[in-house]
Amino acid sequence: MRLEAKPAARRTLTYAYDDGSKLAVALDKVSRTSQTPAWVHVTDAVASKILRPASVADPFTVQVSAGGTSNGIAAREKAIDAAMAGFTSKSAEVPNPFDVTAAAYRKTADTVTRSLFVGEVRVPAKSVGDFVAKTRAFGDQSAAKAGIYASLRASGTVSTFPFFAAPKDRSKVYDLSKGVRAITSKTPGAAFTSRLAHLWEEEAHFMRRMAFLRSLKLTIDTAHVAQPLVSP
């Protein structure tokens, strides 16, 4: 962790995209630019409507926090605009979900937590559009509307957090998790992190390790250990 002084000037730039492939190209470019943003937050239309219910939701929305000196912020914004090419609209007036009052933040958080999250999927920036499209299609097939929150990392990968309309049948959580795992496995360079992820892992070395751990647990588990009848 590195602490930095708060920049003298800061702007939240909001870009709208109508196409996932254009979004992917832009995120890949901005991750390589020397004008490193403080953060880059990505939402699809479903997630945007949750964060900003009063606004019209574009297919994809990207918010970039840019900071710098009072004299240099304009040049930094221009460089970010160039990297984010392909957007359909841009605004510096859209509030971000973090700089709000505690009450407003709590209200949004309560709405977000009503969704079902199955874990985090890290994908290369250039693959994010395809991953989102497949996840949303899977949600439609499963009668559980899907959405995506995501954050661009300095490494060029995107941390995505797929979510679904919470199913009434809680056992459906396993089907949704397994489906996201299947999509991830077909996305080069992607990784799925989840409490349930190990249930769907089929890699040979992983399976051997799990078999060993299960046998070890059965061997040394306290339920299988003979206890003395009389305390010393």
C-alpha positions in Angstrom: 0.0 0.0 0.0 1.3 3.5 -0.9 -0.2 6.7 0.5 -0.2 9.7 -1.8 -1.1 13.3 -1.2 -4.6 14.4 -2.3 -4.2 16.0 -5.7 -4.9 19.8 -6.0 -7.5 19.2 -8.7 -9.7 16.2 -9.3 -12.4 15.3 -11.8 -14.7 12.4 -12.3 -15.1 11.8 -16.0 -18.0 9.6 -17.1 -18.0 7.9 -20.5 -20.9 6.0 -22.1 -20.4 3.1 -24.5 -23.0 1.3 -26.7 -20.8 -1.6 -27.5 -18.8 -4.1 -25.4 -16.0 -4.4 -27.9 -15.4 -0.6 -27.9 -15.4 -0.6 -24.1 -12.8 -3.4 -24.0 -10.5 -1.6 -26.4 -10.8 1.6 -24.3 -10.1 -0.1 -21.0 -7.1 -1.9 -22.5 -5.7 1.5 -23.8 -6.3 3.4 -20.6 -4.5 0.7 -18.5 -1.4 1.4 -20.7 -1.5 5.2 -20.6 1.0 7.1 -18.5 -1.8 9.2 -17.2 -2.7 6.8 -14.4 -6.2 7.4 -13.0 -6.9 7.1 -9.3 -9.6 4.5 -10.2 -11.7 3.3 -13.1 -15.2 2.0 -12.3 -17.3 0.1 -14.9 -21.0 -0.8 -14.8 -23.4 -2.3 -17.3 -27.0 -1.0 -17.7 -28.4 -3.1 -14.9 -25.7 -2.0 -12.4 -25.9 1.6 -13.5 -29.6 1.7 -12.8 -29.0 0.6 -9.2 -26.3 3.2 -8.6 -28.0 6.0 -10.4 -31.8 5.2 -10.5 -32.7 8.7 -11.7 -30.5 8.7 -14.7 -30.9 7.0 -18.1 -28.7 3.9 -18.1 -26.4 3.4 -21.1 -25.3 -0.1 -22.1 -22.0 0.5 -20.4 -20.8 3.4 -18.2 -17.2 4.0 -17.2 -16.2 6.5 -14.5 -12.6 7.6 -14.3 -11.2 9.6 -11.4 -8.4 11.9 -12.7 -6.3 14.0 -10.4 -3.4 16.4 -10.9 -2.3 20.0 -10.5 -4.6 22.9 -11.2 -2.6 23.7 -14.3 -2.1 20.1 -15.5 -5.6 18.5 -15.0 -6.8 19.7 -18.4 -3.9 17.9 -20.2 -4.5 14.8 -18.2 -8.1 14.8 -19.1 -7.3 15.2 -22.7 -4.9 12.2 -22.6 -7.6 10.1 -20.9 -10.1 11.1 -23.5 -7.8 9.9 -26.3 -7.3 6.5 -24.5 -11.1 6.2 -24.0 -11.9 6.7 -27.7 -15.1 5.1 -28.9 -17.5 6.5 -26.3 -20.9 7.8 -27.3 -21.0 10.6 -24.7 -18.9 12.1 -22.0 -19.7 14.2 -18.9 -17.9 15.7 -15.9 -21.1 16.3 -14.0 -22.3 12.8 -13.2 -21.7 12.1 -9.5 -19.8 9.0 -8.6 -21.2 6.4 -6.1 -18.4 7.1 -3.5 -18.6 10.9 -2.9 -22.1 11.0 -1.5 -23.6 11.4 2.0 -23.5 8.5 4.4 -27.3 8.2 4.1 -27.2 8.1 0.3 -24.4 5.6 0.4 -26.3 3.4 2.8 -29.4 3.5 0.7 -27.5 2.4 -2.4 -25.6 -0.3 -0.5 -28.9 -1.8 0.8 -30.2 -2.0 -2.8 -26.9 -3.6 -4.0 -27.0 -6.3 -1.3 -30.4 -7.5 -2.5 -28.6 -9.0 -5.5 -26.8 -12.4 -5.5 -23.1 -12.2 -6.0 -21.3 -15.5 -6.9 -17.7 -14.2 -6.6 -15.0 -12.2 -8.5 -13.9 -12.9 -12.0 -10.7 -11.3 -13.2 -10.5 -10.9 -17.0 -8.0 -9.2 -19.3 -9.4 -5.8 -20.2 -9.6 -6.7 -23.9 -12.0 -9.6 -23.0 -14.4 -7.8 -20.7 -17.0 -7.0 -23.3 -17.3 -10.6 -24.4 -17.4 -11.8 -20.8 -20.2 -9.4 -19.9 -22.3 -10.5 -22.9 -21.9 -14.2 -22.1 -22.7 -13.6 -18.4 -25.9 -11.6 -19.2 -27.0 -14.3 -21.8 -26.4 -17.0 -19.2 -28.5 -15.0 -16.7 -31.4 -14.7 -19.2 -31.2 -18.5 -19.9 -31.4 -19.1 -16.1 -34.3 -16.7 -15.5 -32.0 -14.7 -13.2 -31.3 -11.3 -14.7 -27.5 -10.6 -14.6 -25.5 -7.4 -14.2 -21.8 -6.4 -13.7 -19.8 -4.1 -11.5 -16.2 -3.9 -12.4 -13.0 -2.1 -11.7 -9.9 -1.7 -13.9 -6.6 -2.6 -12.3 -3.2 -1.1 -13.0 -2.1 -4.6 -14.3 -4.5 -4.3 -17.3 -7.0 -6.8 -15.8 -10.5 -6.0 -14.9 -12.0 -7.2 -11.6 -15.6 -8.0 -12.4 -18.3 -8.8 -9.9 -21.2 -10.5 -11.7 -24.5 -10.5 -9.9 -28.0 -11.9 -10.4 -31.5 -11.3 -9.3 -31.6 -13.3 -6.1 -33.5 -16.6 -6.8 -36.2 -17.8 -4.5 -34.8 -21.3 -4.7 -31.5 -20.9 -2.8 -30.1 -24.1 -4.3 -30.0 -22.2 -7.6 -26.9 -20.4 -6.3 -24.9 -23.5 -7.2 -26.1 -23.5 -10.8 -25.3 -19.8 -11.2 -21.9 -20.2 -9.7 -21.2 -23.2 -11.9 -22.3 -21.3 -15.0 -20.0 -18.3 -14.3 -17.2 -20.8 -13.7 -17.9 -22.4 -17.2 -17.8 -18.9 -18.8 -14.6 -18.1 -17.0 -12.9 -21.3 -18.1 -13.5 -20.4 -21.7 -12.1 -16.9 -21.4 -8.3 -16.9 -21.9 -6.4 -15.3 -19.0 -9.5 -15.2 -16.7 -9.7 -16.5 -13.1 -12.7 -17.1 -10.9 -12.5 -16.5 -7.2 -15.4 -17.7 -5.1 -16.4 -19.7 -2.0 -17.9 -22.3 -4.3 -15.3 -22.2 -7.1 -13.5 -25.3 -5.9 -16.7 -27.3 -6.5 -16.4 -26.8 -10.2 -12.6 -27.1 -10.6 -11.6 -30.0 -12.8 -7.8 -29.4 -13.2 -6.0 -32.7 -12.6 -3.4 -31.4 -10.0 -6.1 -29.6 -8.1 -8.3 -32.8 -8.0 -5.3 -34.8 -6.6 -4.6 -32.2 -3.9 -8.3 -32.1 -2.9 -8.4 -35.9 -2.7 -5.3 -35.9 -0.5 -6.8 -33.3 1.8 -10.0 -35.2 2.2 -8.1 -38.4 3.0 -6.0 -36.5 5.5 -9.1 -35.0 7.2 -10.7 -38.4 7.5 -7.5 -39.7 9.1 -6.9 -37.0 11.7 -10.4 -35.6 12.2 -11.2 -35.4 15.9 -14.4 -37.4 15.3 -12.2 -40.4 14.4 -9.6 -40.1 17.2 -9.9 -42.4 20.2 -10.3 -40.3 23.4 -9.1 -41.7 26.8 -11.9 -42.7 29.1 -10.1 -41.4 32.2 -8.4 -38.1 32.4 -4.8 -38.3 33.7 
